[in-house]
Amino acid sequence: MTAVVLERDGDLWTVRLNRPDKANSLTEPMLERLVEIAEDAQQARALILTGTGKVFSAGADLDAARAGLATSDLWERLSDAIARCPGLTIAALNGTLAGGAMGMALACDLRIAVPGAKFFYPVMKLGFLPQPSDPGRLRDLVGPARAKMILMAGQKVSTDDALAWGLIDRIVAPDALMSTAHELAADTLAAPFQIATGIKALCQPDAS
């Protein structure tokens, strides 16, 4: 079974984490493949990240984390490549999002999630620092106090609270998750690429 599946439909790229028996926890080969795809997606008009099963990702595979994956620079390379994508990036969260996997979702332009998903990032409890860009992106979405609620107080955030805080942008029924992601990407896919990328650049937090 392929643990990371890439589907390309013209300028729409969909990446699916496909290790549901292990809660889509990420191994080093999976991260390497995700980095490769994200770095190749710089000409994609839209990129959707999703998963198979009831969990988007539990973060690093525990055995791999103990072997050093928890502090690998692959996490930062992945989130950086996603953030640099000029097209619209959407995290279609089919379930709980935890640990280092939070970084790829934080780097996306939009985040939608199914009811009942939980959001948590227990790096401090595990004795690790988060990847360098994650706290800033989290703070920009939810504010400094709520970022500390997640990173320092170790809180698991419900879907309803995540929506109220701004961590996600919409709650979507499971059977409508991918159709909603496609709907959100439709205008960007239809627009001239330079117009869509220009608007995205103007919407960035550091845009002047």
C-alpha positions in Angstrom: 0.0 0.0 0.0 1.3 3.4 -1.0 1.5 5.6 2.2 1.4 8.9 0.3 -0.8 9.1 -2.8 -0.6 11.9 -5.3 -3.5 12.5 -7.7 -3.2 15.1 -10.4 -6.2 16.4 -12.3 -4.7 19.0 -14.6 -3.6 21.9 -12.3 -5.3 20.4 -9.2 -3.1 18.3 -7.1 -4.5 16.1 -4.3 -2.2 14.5 -1.8 -3.6 11.8 0.5 -2.0 10.3 3.5 -2.8 6.6 3.2 -1.7 4.8 6.4 -5.0 4.5 8.2 -4.1 1.5 10.2 -1.4 3.7 11.9 -3.6 6.8 12.2 -1.6 8.2 9.2 1.4 8.7 11.4 4.4 9.9 9.4 7.5 8.0 8.7 10.7 9.4 7.3 10.0 8.0 3.8 6.5 9.5 3.9 7.9 12.9 4.9 10.5 12.8 2.2 7.8 12.0 -0.4 5.6 14.8 0.9 8.5 17.3 0.7 9.2 16.1 -2.9 5.6 16.6 -3.9 5.3 20.0 -2.2 8.5 21.2 -3.8 7.3 20.0 -7.2 3.9 21.7 -6.7 5.1 25.3 -7.2 3.3 25.4 -10.6 0.1 23.8 -9.3 -2.9 26.1 -9.2 -4.4 24.3 -6.3 -3.1 21.7 -3.8 -5.3 19.7 -1.4 -4.0 17.7 1.5 -6.2 15.1 3.0 -6.1 11.6 4.6 -7.6 8.2 4.5 -9.7 7.0 7.5 -10.8 8.7 10.6 -7.6 10.6 11.4 -5.8 13.1 9.2 -2.5 12.4 11.0 -1.3 11.6 14.5 2.1 13.2 13.7 5.4 11.4 13.7 5.3 7.6 13.9 6.4 6.8 17.4 9.3 4.4 16.5 10.5 6.9 13.9 10.2 9.8 16.4 12.4 7.9 18.9 14.9 7.3 16.1 15.2 11.0 15.5 12.4 11.9 13.1 10.8 14.3 15.7 13.7 16.8 15.3 14.3 16.2 11.5 14.5 19.3 9.3 12.1 17.5 6.9 9.1 18.9 8.8 10.2 22.5 8.2 11.1 21.8 4.6 7.6 20.5 4.1 5.8 23.4 5.7 8.0 25.9 3.9 7.4 24.3 0.5 3.6 24.3 1.1 3.8 28.0 2.2 5.7 28.9 -0.9 3.2 27.3 -3.3 1.7 30.2 -5.4 -1.6 28.3 -5.9 -4.3 27.9 -3.3 -3.5 25.3 -0.7 -6.2 23.6 1.3 -6.0 21.2 4.2 -9.1 19.0 4.0 -8.9 17.4 7.4 -10.7 14.1 7.5 -10.2 13.8 11.3 -7.8 14.6 14.1 -4.7 16.6 13.5 -1.8 16.1 16.0 1.8 16.7 16.6 4.2 17.6 13.8 1.5 17.1 11.2 0.1 20.4 12.4 2.8 22.2 10.5 1.6 21.2 7.0 -1.9 22.3 7.8 -0.8 25.6 9.4 1.1 26.3 6.2 -2.0 25.9 4.0 -4.1 28.9 2.9 -7.4 27.2 4.1 -8.3 24.5 6.6 -11.6 22.6 6.6 -12.4 19.8 8.9 -15.0 17.2 9.7 -17.1 17.3 12.9 -15.4 15.7 15.9 -11.8 16.3 14.8 -9.4 17.2 17.6 -6.3 19.5 17.3 -3.3 19.2 19.5 0.5 19.6 19.4 2.1 18.0 22.5 5.7 18.9 21.8 6.5 20.3 25.2 5.1 17.3 27.0 7.3 15.1 24.7 10.4 17.2 25.3 10.8 18.8 21.9 10.6 22.2 20.4 8.1 22.7 17.7 9.4 23.3 14.2 10.6 27.0 13.8 7.7 28.3 11.7 4.8 26.5 13.4 4.4 28.8 16.5 4.3 32.0 14.4 1.8 30.6 11.9 -0.3 29.3 14.8 -0.1 32.6 16.6 -1.2 34.5 13.4 -4.3 32.3 13.2 -5.4 32.1 16.8 -3.5 34.7 18.7 -0.6 34.4 21.2 -2.6 33.2 24.2 -4.4 30.5 22.4 -1.2 29.4 20.7 0.2 28.9 24.2 -3.0 27.0 25.2 -2.1 24.5 22.5 1.7 24.5 22.7 2.3 25.1 26.4 -0.9 24.1 28.2 -1.3 21.0 26.0 -4.9 21.6 25.3 -6.8 19.4 22.8 -9.0 21.8 20.8 -12.4 20.7 19.6 -13.7 21.3 16.1 -16.1 23.9 17.3 -13.4 25.8 19.3 -11.0 25.5 16.3 -13.5 27.2 14.1 -14.2 29.9 16.7 -10.5 30.5 17.3 -9.7 30.7 13.5 -7.6 27.6 13.5 -10.0 26.1 10.8 -12.2 27.9 8.4 -15.2 25.6 8.0 -16.7 22.5 9.5 -17.8 20.1 6.7 -19.7 16.8 6.8 -17.4 13.8 6.0 -19.2 12.9 2.8 -18.9 16.5 1.6 -15.2 17.1 2.6 -13.6 16.7 -0.8 -16.4 18.2 -2.8 -16.1 21.3 -0.6 -12.4 21.4 -1.1 -12.9 21.2 -4.9 -15.5 24.0 -4.7 -13.1 26.2 -2.7 -10.4 25.7 -5.4 -12.7 26.2 -8.4 -12.3 30.0 -8.8 -8.6 29.8 -8.4 -8.4 27.0 -11.0 -10.5 29.0 -13.4 -8.6 32.3 -13.0 -5.5 33.3 -15.0 -2.6 32.0 -13.0 -0.9 35.3 -12.6 -4.1 36.9 -11.2 -4.6 34.1 -8.7 -1.0 34.2 -7.5 -1.0 38.0 -7.4 -4.1 38.0 -5.2 -2.5 35.4 -2.9 0.6 37.5 -2.5 -1.5 40.5 -1.6 -3.3 38.5 1.1 -0.1 37.3 2.8 0.5 38.6 6.3 3.7 40.4 5.3 2.2 42.0 2.2 2.6 45.7 2.0 
